[in-house]
Amino acid sequence: MDEAFETALVTFDSETGIGTITMNRPDALNALNGQLRDDIIAGLQRLEAENEDADGVALRAVVLEGAGDKAFCAGADVGGFSDDSAGGSGDRSHYEVIKDFPTPVIAKIDGYCLGGGLETALACDLRLASDDSAFGFPEVNLGLLPGAGGVQYVSKLAGPAVAKELAMTGEHISAERAAEEGIVNRVYPAPEFEDEVDEFVTELAGQAPLAVQAIKESAQMAVQTGLEEGIRHDRELFSRLLATEDHEEGAAAFGEDREPEFDGR
């Protein structure tokens, strides 16, 4: 499946279960405007629809990337700042839709990842970057703060001091430092970036999809609730997974010393 929206391209590989959304404004360094935000949401909805007629879970992973070779997303269009830029409208923002999407969303970052672009990546479940990438919050130079929770996200991942440094100075940091601080999961050399990301995402998409979705739900609970409530929730998820065909397949494959074939049932 290939579908072109006004500012985004959406593809789905039925063999691997991997969907890809490409933010397609390369001349503007894939900067966020209202149309791109809408197209990201529409792209996720289009990919989720692949599950509707599937026998199990068709969509196993989503990759979010930027077109061109300069930027994942350089932030919001400066001339278009509004409450909507920070997800302040009445409708759910693309940040919220990404964060709450049941299938894991992986940010594939090559180049600039700044401001709202960094917040978009932080809303994703995992962040994979080339060593040519740069990260930062330049909003302070416009008399603003990251309005979609960037300071909150980085404070949880790297600590308040790192979040304040990034947001107060507006300076860029390298992919290597972003990984050291826990903001990025993995960094790959630029010449190997495409192959390494493909291998990582393909392996992730081959895992038991219901379990992967439950793990995403559990991790979100961990940052929203106390420990005891989170553990109770995990027990409920565990009991639910025990009754799935994927668990039966995983156990059988383990006993037979073979690779499992999960269907998401």
VOKOLBA-721121 format. One record per residue (C-alpha): y, z, x. Coordinates in Angstrom, 2 decimals. Each point is the difference from the previous one (the first is absolute). Last residue first. Layout:
BEGIN
+---------+---------+---------+
!       v !       w !       u !
+---------+---------+---------+
!       Y !       Z !       X !
...
+---------+---------+---------+
//
This chain:
BEGIN
+---------+---------+---------+
!       v !       w !       u !
+---------+---------+---------+
!  -13.59 !   18.20 !   -4.17 !
!    2.18 !   -1.29 !    2.83 !
!   -2.47 !   -2.60 !    1.23 !
!   -1.00 !    1.50 !    3.37 !
!   -2.49 !   -1.68 !    2.30 !
!   -1.30 !    2.56 !    2.47 !
!   -0.92 !   -0.93 !    3.60 !
!   -3.59 !    0.83 !    0.86 !
!   -2.01 !    2.97 !    1.29 !
!   -2.19 !    0.28 !   -3.13 !
!    0.99 !    3.63 !   -0.65 !
!    3.66 !   -0.75 !    0.61 !
!   -0.16 !   -3.10 !   -2.19 !
!   -1.53 !    2.03 !   -2.82 !
!    2.68 !    2.68 !    0.25 !
!    2.79 !   -2.57 !    0.01 !
!   -1.54 !   -1.92 !   -2.89 !
!   -0.38 !    3.15 !   -2.13 !
!    3.58 !    0.98 !    0.84 !
!    1.21 !   -3.48 !   -0.96 !
!   -1.91 !    0.26 !   -3.28 !
!    2.28 !    2.87 !   -0.95 !
!   -0.95 !    3.49 !   -1.24 !
!    0.70 !    1.78 !    3.29 !
!    3.47 !   -1.56 !   -0.04 !
!    1.06 !    2.03 !   -3.05 !
!   -1.27 !    3.22 !    1.55 !
!    1.99 !   -0.72 !    3.17 !
!    3.17 !   -0.74 !   -1.98 !
!   -0.33 !    3.30 !   -1.86 !
!   -0.59 !    1.84 !    3.26 !
!    3.05 !   -1.73 !    1.48 !
!    2.15 !    1.30 !   -2.89 !
!   -1.16 !    3.55 !    0.62 !
!    0.84 !   -0.41 !    3.69 !
!    3.49 !   -1.23 !   -0.86 !
!    0.63 !    2.93 !   -2.33 !
!   -1.03 !    2.42 !    2.74 !
!    2.13 !   -1.72 !    2.65 !
!    3.25 !   -0.12 !   -1.97 !
!    1.26 !   -3.18 !   -1.58 !
!    1.94 !   -3.20 !    0.71 !
!   -0.83 !   -0.83 !    3.61 !
!   -3.74 !    0.57 !   -0.37 !
!   -0.08 !   -1.64 !   -3.43 !
!    0.99 !   -3.30 !    1.60 !
!   -2.85 !    0.36 !    2.48 !
!   -2.48 !    0.63 !   -2.81 !
!    1.11 !   -3.07 !   -1.97 !
!   -0.38 !   -2.19 !    3.09 !
!   -3.44 !    1.50 !    0.64 !
!   -0.96 !   -0.73 !   -3.62 !
!    1.02 !   -3.63 !    0.41 !
!   -2.08 !   -0.28 !    3.17 !
!   -2.97 !    1.60 !   -1.78 !
!    0.27 !   -2.49 !   -2.86 !
!    0.28 !   -2.85 !    2.49 !
!   -3.07 !    0.84 !    2.12 !
!    1.02 !   -1.44 !    3.38 !
!    0.05 !   -3.73 !    0.69 !
!    3.73 !   -0.30 !   -0.66 !
!    0.64 !    2.42 !    2.86 !
!   -2.01 !   -2.17 !    2.40 !
!    1.87 !   -3.10 !   -1.11 !
!    3.30 !    1.84 !    0.39 !
!   -0.73 !    1.03 !    3.59 !
!   -1.37 !   -3.38 !    1.07 !
!    2.91 !   -1.89 !   -1.52 !
!    2.47 !    2.41 !    1.60 !
!   -1.59 !   -0.49 !    3.42 !
!   -0.10 !   -3.78 !   -0.33 !
!    3.66 !   -0.27 !   -1.01 !
!    1.27 !    2.46 !    2.63 !
!   -1.83 !   -1.28 !    3.06 !
!    2.90 !   -1.91 !    1.57 !
!    2.45 !    2.73 !   -1.15 !
!   -1.87 !    2.88 !    1.63 !
!   -1.22 !    2.37 !   -2.73 !
!    1.44 !    3.24 !   -1.35 !
!   -1.90 !    2.26 !   -2.40 !
!    0.76 !    2.64 !   -2.63 !
!    3.79 !   -0.14 !    0.02 !
!    2.25 !    2.95 !   -0.88 !
!   -2.24 !    2.45 !    1.87 !
!    2.62 !    0.86 !    2.61 !
!   -1.95 !   -1.67 !    2.82 !
!   -0.45 !   -3.07 !   -2.22 !
!    3.74 !   -0.29 !   -0.61 !
!    0.50 !    0.49 !    3.74 !
!   -2.23 !   -2.96 !    0.79 !
!    1.54 !   -2.11 !   -2.75 !
!    3.38 !    0.49 !    1.63 !
!    2.88 !    2.03 !   -1.42 !
!    3.23 !   -1.31 !   -1.48 !
!    3.16 !    2.07 !   -0.24 !
!    1.70 !    0.98 !   -3.25 !
!    1.02 !    3.25 !    1.68 !
!   -0.22 !    2.38 !   -2.95 !
!   -2.95 !   -1.65 !   -1.77 !
!   -2.25 !   -0.40 !    3.03 !
!    0.87 !    3.35 !    1.55 !
!   -0.22 !    1.82 !   -3.32 !
!   -3.47 !   -1.38 !   -0.68 !
!   -1.13 !    0.91 !    3.52 !
!    1.25 !    3.58 !   -0.42 !
!   -1.47 !    0.30 !   -3.50 !
!   -3.59 !   -0.61 !    1.10 !
!   -1.94 !   -3.16 !    0.81 !
!   -1.95 !   -0.84 !   -3.15 !
!    1.46 !    2.42 !   -2.54 !
!    3.57 !   -0.30 !    1.33 !
!   -0.48 !   -3.77 !    0.25 !
!   -0.80 !   -0.27 !   -3.70 !
!    2.82 !    2.28 !   -1.13 !
!    2.58 !   -1.71 !    2.20 !
!   -1.06 !   -3.38 !   -1.39 !
!    0.06 !    1.17 !   -3.61 !
!    1.43 !   -3.05 !   -1.73 !
!    3.68 !    0.54 !    0.83 !
!   -0.01 !   -0.10 !    3.78 !
!    3.38 !    1.67 !    0.57 !
!    3.38 !   -1.61 !   -0.43 !
!    3.34 !   -0.33 !    1.78 !
!   -0.68 !   -3.59 !    0.98 !
!   -0.97 !    0.87 !    3.58 !
!   -2.13 !    2.81 !   -1.47 !
!   -2.13 !   -2.65 !   -1.70 !
!   -1.44 !   -1.27 !    3.30 !
!   -3.43 !    1.66 !   -0.45 !
!   -2.32 !   -1.18 !    2.74 !
!   -3.09 !   -1.80 !    1.23 !
!   -0.57 !   -2.77 !    2.53 !
!   -2.97 !   -2.34 !    0.37 !
!   -1.04 !   -2.03 !    3.06 !
!   -3.00 !    2.28 !    0.60 !
!   -1.51 !   -1.39 !   -3.18 !
!   -0.37 !    2.42 !   -2.87 !
!   -2.61 !    1.36 !   -2.44 !
!    1.24 !    2.42 !   -2.65 !
!   -2.35 !    1.65 !   -2.48 !
!    0.30 !    1.26 !   -3.57 !
!    3.20 !   -1.84 !   -0.86 !
!    3.09 !    1.90 !   -1.17 !
!    0.96 !    0.39 !    3.65 !
!    0.05 !   -3.79 !    0.39 !
!    2.43 !   -0.34 !   -2.90 !
!    2.11 !    2.82 !    1.46 !
!    0.04 !   -1.90 !    3.29 !
!    1.19 !   -3.10 !   -1.82 !
!    2.54 !    2.08 !   -1.91 !
!    1.55 !    0.92 !    3.33 !
!   -1.62 !   -1.96 !    2.83 !
!   -3.27 !   -1.65 !    0.96 !
!    1.00 !   -2.71 !    2.47 !
!   -2.81 !   -1.97 !    1.59 !
!   -3.66 !   -0.25 !   -0.97 !
!   -1.14 !    2.59 !   -2.52 !
!   -3.13 !   -0.42 !   -2.12 !
!    0.43 !    2.73 !   -2.63 !
!   -3.38 !    0.84 !   -1.53 !
!   -0.36 !    0.72 !   -3.71 !
!   -3.08 !    1.93 !   -1.14 !
!   -1.11 !   -0.84 !   -3.55 !
!    1.10 !    2.42 !   -2.73 !
!    3.70 !   -0.90 !    0.24 !
!    1.98 !    3.26 !   -0.24 !
!    1.89 !   -0.37 !    3.30 !
!    0.52 !   -3.74 !   -0.45 !
!    1.27 !    0.40 !   -3.57 !
!    2.26 !    2.86 !    1.07 !
!    1.59 !   -2.00 !    2.82 !
!    0.32 !   -3.04 !   -2.28 !
!    2.18 !    2.14 !   -2.24 !
!   -1.08 !    1.21 !   -3.41 !
!    2.46 !   -0.90 !   -2.74 !
!    3.04 !    2.12 !   -0.97 !
!    1.87 !   -0.94 !    3.14 !
!    0.28 !    2.28 !    3.00 !
!   -2.56 !   -1.67 !    2.22 !
!    2.22 !    0.37 !    3.04 !
!    1.30 !   -3.56 !   -0.16 !
!    0.27 !    0.39 !   -3.79 !
!    2.72 !    2.61 !    0.50 !
!    2.00 !   -2.79 !    1.57 !
!    0.21 !   -1.86 !    3.29 !
!    0.13 !   -3.78 !   -0.40 !
!    2.49 !   -1.05 !    2.63 !
!   -2.03 !    1.69 !    2.72 !
!   -3.16 !   -1.84 !   -1.05 !
!   -2.59 !    2.74 !    0.33 !
!   -2.10 !    0.59 !    3.09 !
!   -1.05 !   -2.18 !    2.93 !
!   -3.44 !   -0.74 !   -1.42 !
!   -3.11 !   -0.92 !    1.98 !
!    2.30 !   -1.81 !    2.38 !
!    0.35 !   -2.64 !    2.68 !
!   -3.08 !   -2.24 !   -0.08 !
!    0.28 !   -1.57 !   -3.42 !
!   -1.12 !    1.34 !   -3.37 !
!   -0.38 !    3.74 !   -0.45 !
!   -3.23 !    1.83 !   -0.74 !
!   -1.73 !    2.11 !   -2.66 !
!   -3.80 !    0.00 !    0.25 !
!   -1.97 !    1.12 !   -3.04 !
!   -3.54 !    1.37 !    0.09 !
!   -3.22 !   -0.02 !   -2.09 !
!    0.91 !   -2.12 !   -3.03 !
!   -3.21 !   -1.05 !   -1.76 !
!   -1.21 !    3.42 !   -1.14 !
!   -3.07 !    0.02 !   -2.25 !
!   -1.22 !   -2.95 !   -2.03 !
!    3.35 !   -1.75 !    0.04 !
!    1.86 !   -1.19 !   -3.09 !
!    2.96 !    2.37 !    0.30 !
!   -0.20 !    0.69 !    3.73 !
!    1.91 !   -3.14 !    1.01 !
!    2.84 !    1.27 !   -2.22 !
!    0.86 !    2.47 !    2.75 !
!    1.08 !   -2.95 !    2.15 !
!    2.46 !   -1.26 !   -2.61 !
!    1.38 !    3.50 !   -0.55 !
!    0.52 !    0.40 !    3.73 !
!    1.77 !   -3.34 !    0.15 !
!    2.22 !    0.86 !   -2.96 !
!    1.05 !    3.24 !    1.71 !
!    0.77 !   -1.83 !    3.26 !
!    1.80 !   -2.70 !   -2.00 !
!    2.26 !    2.54 !   -1.71 !
!    1.06 !    1.50 !    3.32 !
!    0.53 !   -3.50 !    1.37 !
!    2.18 !   -0.95 !   -2.95 !
!    2.17 !    3.11 !    0.23 !
!    0.71 !   -0.51 !    3.68 !
!   -1.96 !    1.28 !    2.97 !
!    0.56 !   -1.65 !    3.36 !
!   -2.79 !   -2.33 !    1.12 !
!    1.82 !   -0.65 !    3.29 !
!    2.59 !   -1.88 !   -2.11 !
!   -1.21 !   -3.43 !    1.23 !
!   -3.56 !    1.30 !   -0.34 !
!    0.30 !    0.75 !   -3.73 !
!   -3.67 !   -0.18 !   -0.99 !
!   -1.45 !    3.49 !   -0.32 !
!   -3.67 !   -0.88 !    0.39 !
!   -2.44 !    1.71 !   -2.33 !
!   -3.64 !   -0.19 !    1.07 !
!   -3.12 !    0.86 !   -1.96 !
!   -3.31 !    0.83 !    1.65 !
!   -3.22 !    0.04 !   -2.05 !
!   -1.90 !   -1.50 !    2.93 !
!   -1.57 !   -3.02 !   -1.71 !
!    2.52 !   -0.13 !   -2.86 !
!    2.88 !   -0.51 !    2.43 !
!    3.22 !    0.56 !   -1.93 !
!    3.42 !   -1.45 !    0.79 !
!    3.55 !    0.89 !   -1.04 !
!    3.21 !   -1.52 !    1.35 !
!    3.32 !    1.73 !   -0.57 !
!    3.65 !   -0.89 !   -0.64 !
!   -0.13 !   -2.24 !   -3.08 !
!   -3.67 !    0.63 !   -0.70 !
!   -2.70 !   -2.21 !    1.48 !
!   -3.63 !    0.44 !   -0.98 !
!   -3.16 !   -0.66 !    1.99 !
!   -3.43 !    0.99 !   -1.29 !
+---------+---------+---------+
//
